[in-house]
Amino acid sequence: MDQKRLKVAFLSRYQNTVNRGVETFVKELSRLLSEKYQVEVLSGKDSDDFFKMISGKYDFIFSLNGRLQAIKASWGRIFGKYKLIIVGESGIGADDVFNVAVAKPDVFVGLTDYAITVGSEEKLNWWLWMNRKLRVADTWGWGSKIAKIPNGVDLDKFTPYGKKIFVDLPKPLILSVGALTWYKHHEKTVRAFNLLGQGSLLILGSGPEKKNLENLIRSLGLQERVNILQVDYQEIPAYYRSADLFVLPSWDREAFGIAYIEAMASNLPIVAPDDPPRREIVAEAGILVDVSNTEAYSKAMREALKKDWGDLPRRQAEKFSWGRVADQYNQLFEKLIR
């Protein structure tokens, strides 16, 4: 089969309306794959339109929003004769299990090892092993191929060099980027920062937890040192370049966390939760800590600000270039059409 004629569709319900990890994934990967394939992005109502799925003459369909969309795309293979790829962008745990066990894609792509298999440390504890075993894709993936391909970063856009933003806050500047939702746990960062006693904290994001965070900031008397802003995604690279440290204490079921590799690509050191996904993503480019321990989290911030990281964060980010990610999907397509 001539690869130039292969058609790829991305089902991304909120494309061009919000900028989260999944929308970034679709934007960047579709751009690179379009060099070799015919690529379409179905967004809004089109992303759930069964007729469009089966009539588009696609060779591969990516379902990104899971649940009912994934079920429709699964059934559509009967008529559309395409290969269904589900990427674990919805989050580790119940969503991944549903998408693998019920939708039964041709391929399920996990973004980290933690998403698809039980680690060696967890095998040492029977209860922990059983709990995790029921939550990983590998357990439920009979009949589906399981692959690991991480998310990526645009190394030309996110770089230490270029425009910076003047931030009228005391230095050093600690930056956090993420939706203001409960599972990002920005409140843990605010409380740990309160113990730091130096610099400032800037949180970029929007969401339902904004008022609660503002109340917490006010109750701690941090109004002059902590700020929450909502900025256009295109402006974010300049904010990374203007900061001294990046922090984000998201829960361990987050699908990936593209913000970590965007920050590292800008050569920012990281303070993040000490869990398997972050060990894989951040590795030696930051300090991993129990973020539920406010004192330990604050101490990690202080240590990260003191350390000379050289170009270690940037070099870690280079392992996640979108070019590398696209190459892995090219290889996956080739295996599926053999």
N, C-alpha and C positions, 0 to 999 in steps of 0.2 A: 504493500500500500504506500502511495506517495505521501510522505509526511506533510508536504506543502498544502495538501488538500484536507488534512485533518482539521476538524472543528472542535473547539473547546468552549464550553459555556460555564460561567460562574454565576451561581444563584446567591446573590448578596442583597438581602432585603433593604438594608439601610445605607447602601452605597450612595455617596454624595450628599447624605443628610447628616451623618455623624462621622467623626474620625476616631475610630477605635482600632484595636489591633487587627480585627478581621477585615475592616475596610482598607486599611493600609496593605494588608496581605493581598487583597484582590487588586488594588491599584497597581502595586509594584509587580506582582507576578504576571498579571495580564499584559502589562506593558512589555515585559521581557519575552513572554511566550508568543506575543504577536509577531515577533521577528521570524518565527518559524511556522506558526499555525494561524488559522482563522479563529479569532477570539471574540466572544460576545459576553457582555456583562448584563445579566437580567436583574434589575433592581425593582424596588417597590412591589406593586402587585404582580408584575411580570415574573418576579422570582418565585412565586408560588403558583404560577399558571401552568397547570398540567398539560394543556394543549400546546403551549409554547415549548415545553420540555420535549414532547414526543414528536413535534412537527419540525423542529429546527435542524434535523439531520446532523445531530452532533455525534462525535465519536467519544467525547469525554464530557461529563458534567460534574462540576464541583458543587456540592451542597454545603453551604457554610452556616446556615442558621438552625439546622437540626430539626428534630421533632416532626411535625406534620410535613414540613417542606421535604425532609429526608425521606419520609414514607412515600410521598407523591413521586419523588425522583426515583425511588426504588421500584415502585410499580411501573413507572414509565419505561423502564428497560424492556418490558415485554413488547412494547410497540415501537420504541425509539431505537432499540438495539445498540445503545451506547454503554460505555463503562461508567459506573458511578464511583466517584471519589468523595469521601467525606473526610474533612479535615477537622481535627479536634480543637476548633476555635471557641467552642461553647463553654469549655471549662472541664477540668478533670473530675471524674466521678460519675454521677447519675446521668448527665447528658451524654458523655462518651459511651457509657454502657448501653443506653437506649439506642444511640445511633448505630452502634455495632451489632447489638443483639437483635434489634427489631428491624431496622432498615436494611441490614445485611448488605453493605456496599461491596463492590468488587475490591476496593482498597480503603482501609481506614488509615489515615495519616495522623500519628501522634506527633506533637511538637517537641516532646522531651522523652527521655527514657522512662521517667517517672509516670508518664501518661499511659504507657503501653505495657509495662511489666513490673513485677515486684522486685525490689532491690535486694541485694545480698544481706544488708543489715536487717531488713524486715523479716527475712526468712529465719532469723535467729529467735524471733519471738512469735510463738504460735498464734496468739490472739491478734497481734499486729499483722502477721502474715495473712490470716483469714480475712480480716477487715479490709486490707488492701487488695487481696486477691479478688474480692467481689467488686472492686471499683476500677480495675484496669482493663484496657481493651483486649489484651492478649487472652484473658480468661474467656471472653465472650465472642472471640473472633473466628469461630469455626465457620468455614465457608468463605471467609474474607481474608485477603492478604493484609498483613499489618506492616506498616512502614513507619520509620521515624525520619521526618524532614522538619527542621526547625523553621521558625520565622526568620526574617532577615532584616537588614538595614541598608539604606542608601548611603554608602560611604562617601559619596561626593557631596551630598546635601548635609549630612551630619559629620562635621569635621571641626577640629580645633581652630581652623583658620577661617576668617571672614568676619562679617558684621557682628557686632555685639550690641546689647541693649543696656542703656544706662538705667540702673535700678537704684532708686533713691532710698537705699536701706543700708544699714551698717554691714561692713565686711567682717568675716568671711560670709559669703552667700551660700546657703544650703537650698537646693532646689528639689522639688518633688513634682512629678507630672503624672496625673491620673484622674479619672473621673471621681467626683465627690460622692462616692457610693460606700456603703458600709464595709464591703470586702476589700477596699483599698486601705482601710484603717489609717487614714490621715490623722485621726485623733491620737494615735500612739506616737506619731512623729511630733505633734504639737507638745504633748506632755514630756517627751524626752528632750525636745529642744528647750523647754522651759528650765531644765536642769543644767543645760549647757552654759548659760550665763555669758554668751558672746555671740556676735554675728547676728544674722537674720535668716528667716525662713520664708521662702516664696513657694506657694503651691499653685500650680497651673491646672485648672480644670473646672468643670461645672457638674452640677448634679444635686440630688435631693438632700445630701448631708451638709450643704453649704451653711445653712442657718445654724445647725448644731455646732459646726466647727467655729463659726464666728462667735457664738455664745461661749464656747470653751476658751477661745483666744482672749475674749473680753474678761472672762472670770479669772484668768491667769495674769491679766495686766500686760499682755504682749502686743497690744495694738500697734505700737511703734516699731516692732521688730518682726512681725509676722503679717504677711499679706496673701490674699487669695485673688487670683486674676483668671479671667477667661480670655484667651487669646486665640487668634487664627492659627491653624496648624502650620501654615507656612512661616510663621514668625518664631516657632519654637526652637529651631536650630540656633538662633541668635541668643536665646535665653540660656541654652545649654552652655554656650561659649562664655557666657557672662558669669557663670556660677563656679564655685570651688568644690562642691560635693553634691552628689545625687543620692537621695534616699527614697525608698518606697517599701512600706511594710505589708504588701498585699498578702492575702491568705494563700495557702499552698495549693489550692485547687484552681487558681488562676491558670488559664490555658498556657500562657507563655510570659508575657510582659515585655512587649517591644520597647517600652520606654527605657528599660535597662540597657539594651544594646544601642539605642540612640544616644544615651548619655555616654556610654563607653566609647562610641565612635567619635564623640566630641572630646575624648580623653578625660572624662570625669571619673574619678573613683566612686565606688558604690558602697552604700551601707544597705543591706537587705536581710530578709529572714534567712536563718540557717536551716534550710530544708533542701531536699533533693533537687527540685527544679532550679533553684537559685545557685546551688553548687555547680550544676551543669552549665548554666548561662553565664554567671559572673566569674566563677572559678577564683583565680588569684587576683582579679582586678578590683577587689574591694574587701570589705569586712562583713562577714556573715554572723548574725547574732540572734539571740532569742529576743525578738522585738516586743514580746509581751512583758519583758522585764524592763521597765522604764529606765532604771539606773544603768543596766548593761547597754541598752540601746543608746543612751546619751553618751556613755563612755566610748562606744564604738565610733560615734560621730567625732568626738574629740580626737581620738587616735587617727582616724582617717584624714582629718584636717591637718594633722601634724606631719604625716608621712609623705615622703617624696615618692610619688608613684611612677615617675618617668613617663614612658609611653605605654606602660602595661595595659591600661584600659583600652586604648586604641587598638593594640595588637590583639586583644581578646575579641573585640568587636569585628575585626577583619575575618574571623572564622565564620561570621554570620552574614556575609555579603549576599545581596539578593541574586547576584550572578551565580554564586554557588548553589543557592536554593533552586534557581531555575534549572540549572544543570541536573540536579537530582530529580526534578519533575520530568525533564526530558528523558532521563533514563527510565523512570517509572512508566511513562507512556510507551516507550519502546518495548518494555517487557510485556505490557498489556496487549499489544497488537501482534505479538509473535504467534 
